[in-house]
Amino acid sequence: MTSEVAPGYNTPIPAKITTPDTVQTRIGELQFADGVPTHDTTEKLFDHLDFLRGVEVFLNCVPAASLEAIRRAMVEVGRDACHKGVITDRLMDSNPLFLTGNTDTVYAIATLDLERDGATVIEVPPGSGPGTVDDAWFRFVVDLGAPGPDRGAGGTYLIVPPGYDGERPDGWFVAESPSAVNLVVLRGFLVDGKPDAAVELFESGVKVYPFSTREDPPAMEWSSVSGVSINTVHSNDFSFYEEVAQVIRKEPVDVIDPETRGLLASIGITKNAPFAPDERMRGILTEAAAVGNGTARAMGFRSREADFYLYDDRRWLNPFPGGDYRFLRDGGEGGRFLDARTTFFYLATVNTPAMALKMVGRGSQYALATVDANDAPLDGGKTYRLRLPADAPAADFWSVVVYDPQTRSELQTGQPLPSRNSKRDALVYNEDGSVDIVFGPDEPQTLASNWVQTVAGKGWFVLLRLYGPLQPWFDGTWKPGDIQPD
């Protein structure tokens, strides 16, 4: 601490607690009159603060906007009640826009509105594959089917709103959700490479209806979205904030914590007032959405986090980094893994503890590749090769699915299913048991059965899925090769 007494003071004042009249920053020069910002500097700082908060809202609220986009899409195709669901009866092809949907299982999807319907029943038939209920912020509520408390034996679930004090029938599985809107997603596995059995199981056995109608529930109505052009992906422009604002208007106040409510309120999103930013704020939020979107893409496609990488010597990423469905580091001691949460929900949907658990021989595991072996973006006009070593550690099967980096949905090509699957497809294997998957715009003269088409002028990325992952996956003794340009 200096011993000199500056003019205007009676004692020495540490320089570190004062503000110079002129400060150079990344947003330009800031000017102060003895610590008080000028009018121009004040305006500049508040514009920057609103921009920062807009970016933070984007990065922190992707889960809410994503689930809201799914809800809106369901309404657009007439699925405006809990007993009206959609099903991919011919698998998830590339026409519907779903964040990294797979081509390997049958999806059955419904949305709940506990504010409108009250407690809601979900009947799950025996033999059902993995299912999950997530709340309006894409937080886990309960698993259904094989990973759920019915353990695949089937059962009746009751999803209740906060503070529910009504009947809880014996033998039912009761789960409380903090939100009105909830998403129900079930997946059914193929039998002999075909979806028929899973489709029949879901269409005849899954029932969703308000508990109040249990004596005479409405019949389920399933609508196919295979081959249907539908968008379930959240916005990346100003309308992102409108999606989030709708969630806040709809949901109970306590669906999020006061800190997040305060962040949203700081940019004009509150429960009891319309979201109506003036021209200045709208311009700031438009730029904030662009930067937030770009930042989410940097996190997902070129992560700087060591924990995102599956291997020290490969480019493969873990799309569910951190190993915790709540996105907590070290059980919470390290706080919330914010980049992991943003990345996961920017690229994917459905949140369940099963995705983060080590379950040898059960469930599924994932690996994401967004660049080639040379760290270059994957170019749809070039040819690449992915070698999977022999004895892929999957008790059931493995698959490789190609996605569009713009939509993060399946890449739209001349192949309805932009993928290869070890059970469904007649793949050609190498003499040592390894297999090469070929990616490129044109069908190769050799290994045509191993080819996944790409599109010249477009990028792509890939997800490797292992169904029934075995120990060599978890201990790292089996590793996929990097994607090599030919």
ROLOFI-69780 format. One record per residue (C-alpha): chain; x, y, z. Coordinates in Angstrom, 1 decimal. Layout:
# residues N
{"A",{X,Y,Z}} ...
//
This chain:
# residues 486
{"A",{0.0,0.0,0.0}} {"A",{1.3,3.4,-1.0}} {"A",{2.3,5.8,1.8}} {"A",{1.5,8.9,-0.4}} {"A",{-1.7,10.8,0.3}} {"A",{-3.4,11.8,-3.0}} {"A",{-5.1,15.1,-3.3}} {"A",{-8.6,15.0,-1.8}} {"A",{-7.8,12.4,0.8}} {"A",{-6.6,12.4,4.4}} {"A",{-5.0,8.9,4.2}} {"A",{-3.2,6.8,1.7}} {"A",{-5.7,5.1,-0.7}} {"A",{-4.9,1.7,-2.4}} {"A",{-4.9,2.2,-6.2}} {"A",{-6.6,-1.2,-6.6}} {"A",{-9.9,0.1,-5.1}} {"A",{-10.1,3.2,-7.4}} {"A",{-11.2,3.7,-11.0}} {"A",{-9.1,5.8,-13.4}} {"A",{-10.9,8.4,-15.5}} {"A",{-10.1,6.4,-18.7}} {"A",{-10.1,2.6,-18.9}} {"A",{-9.4,0.6,-22.1}} {"A",{-11.5,-2.6,-22.4}} {"A",{-12.7,-5.1,-25.0}} {"A",{-15.8,-3.1,-25.5}} {"A",{-13.9,0.1,-26.0}} {"A",{-12.9,3.1,-23.9}} {"A",{-14.7,3.7,-20.6}} {"A",{-14.8,7.2,-19.2}} {"A",{-15.4,8.2,-15.6}} {"A",{-15.6,11.5,-13.7}} {"A",{-13.9,10.6,-10.4}} {"A",{-15.4,7.1,-10.5}} {"A",{-18.8,8.0,-11.9}} {"A",{-19.4,6.8,-15.5}} {"A",{-20.3,9.3,-18.1}} {"A",{-23.6,9.1,-19.9}} {"A",{-22.1,7.4,-23.0}} {"A",{-20.1,5.0,-20.9}} {"A",{-23.2,4.1,-18.8}} {"A",{-25.1,3.4,-22.0}} {"A",{-22.3,1.3,-23.4}} {"A",{-22.0,-0.7,-20.1}} {"A",{-25.7,-1.4,-19.8}} {"A",{-25.9,-2.5,-23.5}} {"A",{-23.0,-4.9,-22.7}} {"A",{-24.6,-6.2,-19.6}} {"A",{-27.9,-6.9,-21.4}} {"A",{-25.9,-8.7,-24.1}} {"A",{-24.0,-10.8,-21.5}} {"A",{-27.2,-11.8,-19.8}} {"A",{-28.8,-12.6,-23.2}} {"A",{-25.9,-15.0,-24.0}} {"A",{-26.2,-16.6,-20.6}} {"A",{-29.9,-17.1,-21.0}} {"A",{-29.2,-18.8,-24.3}} {"A",{-26.6,-21.1,-22.9}} {"A",{-28.5,-22.0,-19.8}} {"A",{-32.0,-22.3,-21.3}} {"A",{-31.3,-24.6,-24.3}} {"A",{-33.1,-27.5,-22.4}} {"A",{-36.3,-25.5,-21.9}} {"A",{-36.3,-24.1,-25.5}} {"A",{-35.7,-27.6,-26.8}} {"A",{-38.5,-29.3,-25.0}} {"A",{-40.8,-26.4,-25.9}} {"A",{-39.9,-26.9,-29.6}} {"A",{-40.9,-30.5,-29.3}} {"A",{-44.2,-29.5,-27.7}} {"A",{-45.0,-27.1,-30.4}} {"A",{-44.2,-29.6,-33.1}} {"A",{-46.5,-32.1,-31.5}} {"A",{-49.3,-29.6,-31.5}} {"A",{-48.6,-28.8,-35.2}} {"A",{-49.2,-32.4,-36.2}} {"A",{-52.4,-32.6,-34.1}} {"A",{-51.0,-34.1,-31.0}} {"A",{-52.7,-31.7,-28.6}} {"A",{-53.7,-34.1,-25.9}} {"A",{-51.9,-36.6,-23.7}} {"A",{-53.6,-39.6,-25.4}} {"A",{-52.4,-38.5,-28.9}} {"A",{-48.9,-39.6,-29.5}} {"A",{-46.4,-40.0,-32.4}} {"A",{-44.6,-43.1,-33.4}} {"A",{-41.8,-43.8,-35.9}} {"A",{-43.4,-47.0,-37.2}} {"A",{-40.9,-47.1,-40.1}} {"A",{-38.0,-45.9,-37.9}} {"A",{-36.7,-42.3,-37.6}} {"A",{-35.6,-41.3,-41.1}} {"A",{-34.1,-38.0,-42.1}} {"A",{-37.3,-36.1,-42.9}} {"A",{-38.3,-35.3,-39.3}} {"A",{-35.9,-32.9,-37.6}} {"A",{-35.1,-34.5,-34.2}} {"A",{-31.8,-33.8,-32.4}} {"A",{-29.6,-36.8,-33.1}} {"A",{-32.5,-39.2,-33.3}} {"A",{-31.4,-42.8,-34.1}} {"A",{-32.4,-45.1,-36.9}} {"A",{-32.1,-48.2,-34.7}} {"A",{-35.2,-48.1,-32.5}} {"A",{-38.9,-47.3,-32.7}} {"A",{-39.8,-44.1,-30.9}} {"A",{-43.2,-43.5,-29.2}} {"A",{-43.6,-40.0,-27.9}} {"A",{-46.3,-38.1,-26.0}} {"A",{-46.6,-34.9,-24.1}} {"A",{-48.3,-34.3,-20.8}} {"A",{-49.9,-31.1,-19.5}} {"A",{-50.5,-31.6,-15.7}} {"A",{-51.9,-28.1,-15.4}} {"A",{-54.7,-28.9,-18.0}} {"A",{-55.2,-32.6,-17.1}} {"A",{-54.1,-33.0,-13.5}} {"A",{-52.3,-36.2,-12.5}} {"A",{-51.8,-38.3,-15.6}} {"A",{-51.5,-42.1,-16.1}} {"A",{-49.0,-43.9,-18.3}} {"A",{-49.5,-47.6,-18.8}} {"A",{-46.4,-49.4,-20.0}} {"A",{-46.7,-53.0,-21.4}} {"A",{-44.4,-55.9,-20.4}} {"A",{-41.3,-56.1,-22.6}} {"A",{-41.2,-52.4,-23.2}} {"A",{-37.8,-51.0,-24.0}} {"A",{-36.3,-48.0,-22.3}} {"A",{-38.6,-45.0,-21.6}} {"A",{-38.3,-41.7,-19.8}} {"A",{-40.4,-38.9,-18.6}} {"A",{-38.6,-35.5,-18.5}} {"A",{-40.0,-32.2,-17.2}} {"A",{-40.3,-28.9,-19.1}} {"A",{-36.6,-28.1,-18.4}} {"A",{-35.6,-31.5,-19.7}} {"A",{-34.8,-32.7,-16.2}} {"A",{-35.3,-36.3,-15.3}} {"A",{-38.6,-37.3,-13.7}} {"A",{-38.8,-41.1,-13.9}} {"A",{-37.7,-44.0,-16.2}} {"A",{-40.2,-46.4,-17.7}} {"A",{-39.9,-49.9,-19.0}} {"A",{-36.6,-51.8,-18.7}} {"A",{-34.6,-49.1,-16.8}} {"A",{-37.7,-48.0,-14.8}} {"A",{-39.1,-49.4,-11.5}} {"A",{-41.2,-51.9,-13.4}} {"A",{-37.9,-53.4,-14.8}} {"A",{-39.5,-54.4,-18.0}} {"A",{-42.4,-56.3,-16.4}} {"A",{-44.8,-53.5,-17.3}} {"A",{-46.6,-51.3,-15.0}} {"A",{-48.9,-48.3,-14.4}} {"A",{-47.3,-44.9,-13.7}} {"A",{-48.9,-41.8,-12.2}} {"A",{-47.2,-38.5,-13.0}} {"A",{-48.4,-35.9,-10.5}} {"A",{-48.0,-32.1,-10.2}} {"A",{-46.2,-30.4,-7.3}} {"A",{-48.1,-30.6,-4.0}} {"A",{-50.4,-33.4,-5.3}} {"A",{-52.5,-34.7,-2.4}} {"A",{-54.9,-37.0,-4.4}} {"A",{-55.1,-40.8,-4.6}} {"A",{-52.0,-42.9,-5.2}} {"A",{-53.3,-46.4,-6.1}} {"A",{-51.5,-49.3,-4.6}} {"A",{-49.0,-51.0,-6.9}} {"A",{-48.7,-47.9,-9.2}} {"A",{-45.4,-46.1,-9.7}} {"A",{-45.9,-42.5,-8.6}} {"A",{-43.5,-39.7,-9.7}} {"A",{-43.9,-36.0,-9.0}} {"A",{-42.9,-33.5,-11.7}} {"A",{-42.1,-29.8,-10.9}} {"A",{-43.6,-28.7,-14.3}} {"A",{-46.9,-28.8,-16.1}} {"A",{-45.5,-29.9,-19.5}} {"A",{-43.7,-33.2,-19.5}} {"A",{-42.3,-35.3,-22.3}} {"A",{-42.7,-39.1,-22.5}} {"A",{-40.4,-41.0,-24.8}} {"A",{-40.3,-44.7,-25.2}} {"A",{-37.9,-46.7,-27.5}} {"A",{-38.5,-50.2,-28.9}} {"A",{-35.9,-52.5,-30.3}} {"A",{-36.1,-54.2,-33.7}} {"A",{-36.8,-57.9,-34.0}} {"A",{-35.1,-59.6,-36.9}} {"A",{-34.1,-56.1,-38.1}} {"A",{-37.8,-55.0,-38.3}} {"A",{-39.8,-52.5,-36.3}} {"A",{-43.1,-54.4,-36.4}} {"A",{-43.0,-56.0,-33.0}} {"A",{-42.1,-52.8,-31.2}} {"A",{-44.8,-50.9,-33.1}} {"A",{-47.4,-53.5,-32.2}} {"A",{-46.3,-53.4,-28.5}} {"A",{-46.5,-49.7,-28.3}} {"A",{-49.7,-49.2,-30.3}} {"A",{-51.6,-51.9,-28.4}} {"A",{-50.0,-51.6,-24.9}} {"A",{-49.0,-48.0,-24.2}} {"A",{-51.8,-45.9,-22.8}} {"A",{-51.7,-42.3,-21.6}} {"A",{-54.7,-40.5,-20.1}} {"A",{-55.7,-38.1,-17.3}} {"A",{-56.2,-39.9,-14.0}} {"A",{-59.6,-38.3,-13.7}} {"A",{-60.8,-40.3,-16.7}} {"A",{-59.5,-43.7,-15.4}} {"A",{-62.9,-45.2,-15.4}} {"A",{-63.4,-44.5,-19.1}} {"A",{-60.1,-43.3,-20.5}} {"A",{-59.8,-42.0,-24.1}} {"A",{-58.4,-44.4,-26.6}} {"A",{-54.8,-43.8,-27.6}} {"A",{-54.3,-42.2,-31.0}} {"A",{-51.0,-42.8,-32.7}} {"A",{-49.7,-40.8,-35.7}} {"A",{-46.7,-41.9,-37.7}} {"A",{-43.9,-39.3,-38.1}} {"A",{-41.8,-41.6,-40.2}} {"A",{-41.2,-39.7,-43.5}} {"A",{-43.0,-36.6,-42.2}} {"A",{-41.4,-33.2,-42.4}} {"A",{-41.6,-31.9,-38.9}} {"A",{-39.3,-29.6,-36.9}} {"A",{-38.7,-30.3,-33.2}} {"A",{-35.5,-28.3,-32.9}} {"A",{-35.3,-25.1,-31.0}} {"A",{-34.5,-21.7,-32.6}} {"A",{-31.1,-20.2,-32.8}} {"A",{-32.2,-16.6,-33.4}} {"A",{-34.2,-14.1,-31.5}} {"A",{-37.2,-16.4,-31.4}} {"A",{-35.2,-18.6,-29.0}} {"A",{-36.1,-16.2,-26.3}} {"A",{-39.8,-16.3,-27.3}} {"A",{-39.7,-20.1,-26.8}} {"A",{-38.2,-19.7,-23.4}} {"A",{-40.7,-17.0,-22.5}} {"A",{-43.6,-19.3,-23.3}} {"A",{-42.1,-21.9,-20.9}} {"A",{-41.9,-19.3,-18.1}} {"A",{-45.5,-18.1,-18.7}} {"A",{-46.8,-21.7,-18.7}} {"A",{-44.9,-23.3,-15.8}} {"A",{-45.1,-22.8,-12.0}} {"A",{-42.8,-20.2,-10.6}} {"A",{-40.8,-22.8,-8.8}} {"A",{-40.0,-24.8,-11.9}} {"A",{-36.6,-23.0,-11.8}} {"A",{-34.6,-21.4,-9.0}} {"A",{-34.6,-17.7,-8.1}} {"A",{-31.2,-17.2,-9.6}} {"A",{-32.4,-18.4,-13.1}} {"A",{-35.6,-16.5,-12.7}} {"A",{-33.6,-13.3,-12.0}} {"A",{-31.4,-13.9,-15.0}} {"A",{-34.5,-14.3,-17.2}} {"A",{-36.2,-11.3,-15.7}} {"A",{-33.1,-9.1,-16.4}} {"A",{-33.8,-9.5,-20.1}} {"A",{-37.6,-9.1,-19.8}} {"A",{-38.8,-12.7,-19.4}} {"A",{-41.2,-13.1,-16.5}} {"A",{-44.2,-15.2,-15.7}} {"A",{-46.9,-12.5,-15.4}} {"A",{-45.9,-10.0,-18.1}} {"A",{-45.6,-10.3,-21.8}} {"A",{-42.2,-10.6,-23.3}} {"A",{-42.1,-7.4,-25.4}} {"A",{-38.5,-6.0,-25.7}} {"A",{-38.1,-2.6,-27.3}} {"A",{-36.2,-2.0,-30.5}} {"A",{-32.9,-1.6,-28.6}} {"A",{-33.3,-4.7,-26.5}} {"A",{-34.5,-6.8,-29.4}} {"A",{-31.3,-5.8,-31.4}} {"A",{-29.1,-6.8,-28.4}} {"A",{-30.9,-10.1,-27.9}} {"A",{-30.7,-10.9,-31.6}} {"A",{-26.9,-10.5,-31.4}} {"A",{-26.8,-12.4,-28.0}} {"A",{-28.6,-15.3,-29.6}} {"A",{-26.1,-15.4,-32.5}} {"A",{-23.2,-15.4,-30.0}} {"A",{-24.9,-17.9,-27.7}} {"A",{-25.6,-20.2,-30.6}} {"A",{-22.0,-19.9,-31.9}} {"A",{-20.7,-20.6,-28.4}} {"A",{-22.8,-23.8,-28.1}} {"A",{-21.5,-24.9,-31.4}} {"A",{-17.9,-24.3,-30.3}} {"A",{-18.6,-26.4,-27.1}} {"A",{-20.2,-29.2,-29.1}} {"A",{-18.0,-29.4,-32.2}} {"A",{-14.6,-28.2,-30.9}} {"A",{-14.6,-28.6,-27.1}} {"A",{-11.8,-27.2,-25.0}} {"A",{-12.8,-29.4,-22.1}} {"A",{-10.5,-32.4,-21.5}} {"A",{-13.4,-34.2,-19.9}} {"A",{-15.3,-34.2,-23.2}} {"A",{-12.7,-36.5,-24.9}} {"A",{-13.1,-40.2,-24.5}} {"A",{-9.4,-40.9,-25.3}} {"A",{-6.1,-39.1,-25.1}} {"A",{-5.1,-40.3,-28.6}} {"A",{-8.4,-40.0,-30.5}} {"A",{-10.8,-37.3,-31.6}} {"A",{-13.9,-39.1,-30.2}} {"A",{-16.0,-37.1,-27.8}} {"A",{-18.4,-38.1,-25.0}} {"A",{-21.8,-36.6,-25.9}} {"A",{-22.8,-37.0,-22.2}} {"A",{-19.7,-35.6,-20.5}} {"A",{-19.3,-35.6,-16.8}} {"A",{-21.1,-38.9,-16.1}} {"A",{-24.0,-37.2,-14.2}} {"A",{-27.5,-36.7,-15.5}} {"A",{-27.7,-33.6,-13.3}} {"A",{-24.5,-32.3,-14.9}} {"A",{-22.7,-32.1,-11.5}} {"A",{-19.0,-32.3,-11.3}} {"A",{-17.6,-34.6,-8.6}} {"A",{-21.1,-35.3,-7.2}} {"A",{-21.7,-31.5,-6.8}} {"A",{-18.5,-30.6,-5.1}} {"A",{-17.3,-29.1,-8.4}} {"A",{-20.6,-27.3,-9.1}} {"A",{-22.6,-27.6,-12.3}} {"A",{-20.8,-28.7,-15.4}} {"A",{-22.3,-25.9,-17.4}} {"A",{-20.6,-26.6,-20.8}} {"A",{-21.6,-30.2,-20.5}} {"A",{-25.3,-29.3,-20.0}} {"A",{-25.4,-26.8,-22.9}} {"A",{-23.5,-29.2,-25.2}} {"A",{-25.7,-32.2,-24.4}} {"A",{-29.0,-30.4,-25.0}} {"A",{-27.8,-28.5,-28.0}} {"A",{-27.0,-31.9,-29.7}} {"A",{-29.5,-34.3,-28.1}} {"A",{-32.7,-34.8,-26.1}} {"A",{-34.0,-37.0,-23.3}} {"A",{-32.3,-36.9,-19.9}} {"A",{-32.0,-40.1,-17.8}} {"A",{-29.6,-41.5,-15.3}} {"A",{-29.3,-44.6,-17.4}} {"A",{-27.3,-42.7,-20.0}} {"A",{-24.6,-41.9,-17.4}} {"A",{-24.5,-45.2,-15.6}} {"A",{-22.0,-48.0,-16.3}} {"A",{-24.3,-50.9,-17.0}} {"A",{-22.3,-53.7,-18.6}} {"A",{-24.4,-55.6,-21.2}} {"A",{-27.4,-53.2,-20.7}} {"A",{-28.5,-49.8,-22.0}} {"A",{-26.4,-48.0,-24.5}} {"A",{-23.2,-45.9,-24.8}} {"A",{-22.3,-43.2,-27.3}} {"A",{-19.3,-41.7,-29.0}} {"A",{-19.3,-38.5,-31.1}} {"A",{-17.0,-37.6,-33.9}} {"A",{-17.2,-34.0,-35.4}} {"A",{-13.8,-33.8,-37.1}} {"A",{-11.5,-36.2,-38.9}} {"A",{-8.1,-37.6,-37.7}} {"A",{-6.5,-34.4,-38.8}} {"A",{-8.9,-32.2,-36.8}} {"A",{-10.5,-30.9,-39.9}} {"A",{-14.3,-30.6,-40.3}} {"A",{-15.9,-33.5,-42.1}} {"A",{-16.6,-32.5,-45.7}} {"A",{-19.6,-34.1,-47.5}} {"A",{-17.8,-33.9,-50.8}} {"A",{-14.9,-36.1,-49.8}} {"A",{-14.6,-39.8,-49.0}} {"A",{-13.7,-41.0,-45.5}} {"A",{-13.2,-44.3,-43.7}} {"A",{-14.0,-45.3,-40.2}} {"A",{-12.5,-48.6,-39.0}} {"A",{-14.1,-50.4,-36.0}} {"A",{-11.8,-53.1,-34.6}} {"A",{-12.9,-56.7,-34.3}} {"A",{-15.2,-57.8,-31.5}} {"A",{-17.1,-54.5,-31.0}} {"A",{-18.2,-54.5,-27.4}} {"A",{-21.9,-54.6,-27.9}} {"A",{-24.0,-57.4,-26.6}} {"A",{-26.9,-56.4,-28.8}} {"A",{-25.6,-54.5,-31.8}} {"A",{-23.8,-51.3,-32.8}} {"A",{-24.7,-48.5,-35.2}} {"A",{-23.2,-45.5,-36.9}} {"A",{-25.5,-42.6,-37.8}} {"A",{-24.6,-39.5,-39.7}} {"A",{-26.0,-36.0,-38.8}} {"A",{-26.2,-32.5,-40.3}} {"A",{-24.2,-30.0,-38.2}} {"A",{-26.8,-27.3,-39.0}} {"A",{-29.9,-29.1,-37.8}} {"A",{-28.1,-31.7,-35.6}} {"A",{-30.6,-34.1,-37.1}} {"A",{-30.1,-36.9,-39.5}} {"A",{-28.3,-35.9,-42.7}} {"A",{-30.8,-35.7,-45.6}} {"A",{-29.3,-37.7,-48.5}} {"A",{-30.5,-40.3,-51.1}} {"A",{-30.5,-42.8,-48.2}} {"A",{-33.6,-42.5,-46.1}} {"A",{-31.7,-43.9,-43.1}} {"A",{-28.2,-42.3,-43.1}} {"A",{-26.6,-45.1,-41.0}} {"A",{-25.2,-48.5,-40.8}} {"A",{-26.2,-51.1,-38.2}} {"A",{-24.5,-54.3,-37.3}} {"A",{-27.8,-56.2,-36.9}} {"A",{-29.9,-54.7,-39.7}} {"A",{-27.3,-54.4,-42.5}} {"A",{-25.3,-57.0,-44.4}} {"A",{-21.9,-55.5,-43.7}} {"A",{-18.6,-56.7,-45.2}} {"A",{-16.0,-57.4,-42.6}} {"A",{-12.2,-57.5,-43.0}} {"A",{-10.2,-60.7,-42.5}} {"A",{-9.2,-59.7,-39.0}} {"A",{-12.9,-59.1,-38.0}} {"A",{-12.7,-55.4,-38.2}} {"A",{-15.1,-53.4,-40.3}} {"A",{-14.7,-50.3,-42.4}} {"A",{-17.6,-47.8,-42.7}} {"A",{-17.2,-45.6,-45.8}} {"A",{-18.6,-42.1,-46.0}} {"A",{-18.8,-40.1,-49.2}} {"A",{-21.1,-38.5,-51.7}} {"A",{-20.9,-41.4,-54.2}} {"A",{-21.4,-45.1,-53.8}} {"A",{-18.0,-46.8,-53.8}} {"A",{-17.2,-49.7,-56.1}} {"A",{-16.2,-51.8,-53.1}} {"A",{-17.8,-51.9,-49.7}} {"A",{-21.1,-50.5,-51.1}} {"A",{-23.0,-52.3,-48.3}} {"A",{-20.8,-50.4,-45.7}} {"A",{-21.4,-47.0,-47.3}} {"A",{-23.2,-44.0,-45.7}} {"A",{-23.9,-41.3,-48.2}} {"A",{-22.9,-37.7,-47.5}} {"A",{-23.7,-34.5,-49.5}} {"A",{-21.2,-32.4,-51.4}} {"A",{-21.2,-28.9,-50.1}} {"A",{-22.4,-29.9,-46.6}} {"A",{-20.6,-31.0,-43.5}} {"A",{-21.6,-33.9,-41.3}} {"A",{-20.8,-35.6,-38.0}} {"A",{-21.3,-39.0,-36.7}} {"A",{-22.5,-40.9,-33.6}} {"A",{-21.4,-44.4,-32.7}} {"A",{-23.9,-46.2,-30.5}} {"A",{-23.2,-49.5,-28.7}} {"A",{-26.4,-51.3,-27.5}} {"A",{-25.6,-53.5,-24.5}} {"A",{-22.0,-52.1,-24.1}} {"A",{-19.5,-54.6,-22.7}} {"A",{-16.5,-54.2,-20.4}} {"A",{-13.9,-53.4,-23.2}} {"A",{-15.9,-50.3,-23.9}} {"A",{-15.8,-49.1,-20.4}} {"A",{-12.1,-49.9,-19.7}} {"A",{-11.0,-48.5,-23.0}} {"A",{-9.3,-51.7,-24.3}} {"A",{-11.5,-51.4,-27.4}} {"A",{-11.4,-48.1,-29.2}} {"A",{-12.8,-47.0,-32.6}} {"A",{-10.4,-45.6,-35.0}} {"A",{-10.5,-41.9,-36.0}} {"A",{-12.3,-41.0,-39.2}} {"A",{-9.6,-41.0,-41.9}} {"A",{-9.8,-39.1,-45.2}} {"A",{-9.2,-41.3,-48.2}} 
//
